[in-house]
Amino acid sequence: MFIFNLIVLLIMPLTMIGFGLLFVKNPPKTRNLGFGYRTSWSMKSQETWDFAHYYMGKAWLYAGIPLGLVTIVLLPVFRNLDKDVLGNIMMIIFGLQFIGLLLPIVPTEVALKSRFDKNGNRK
């Protein structure tokens, strides 16, 4: 059961790392509605699209790696607890990971707004 719990809790950090690497090294080439970091600011121009993917990719890497390491270190510490307590701890870890997944949106949008005008042209 421990291995299963570890795998479940590593899904989000590994996804962040995977998409972080993808967005930094090989982002979606063109703006589209199907895949990528799609916000009103990131889709204003091809330049904002490219910038947003690079920035968000770096942010997810910087968040995903420590989240994964903390998960790997913390879960064994709680391994022998009652299953209900362990379930609560796993939910807390998952919640923190979810915050780590969403939080980089804020600095990415701030960076877009500070570097580009309302039409998507570099300031």
PyMOL commands that set and color helices and strands:
alter all, ss='L'
color gray80, all
select helices_A, chain A and resi 2-25+46-77+83-102+105-115
alter helices_A, ss='H'
color red, helices_A
deselect
rebuild
show_as cartoon
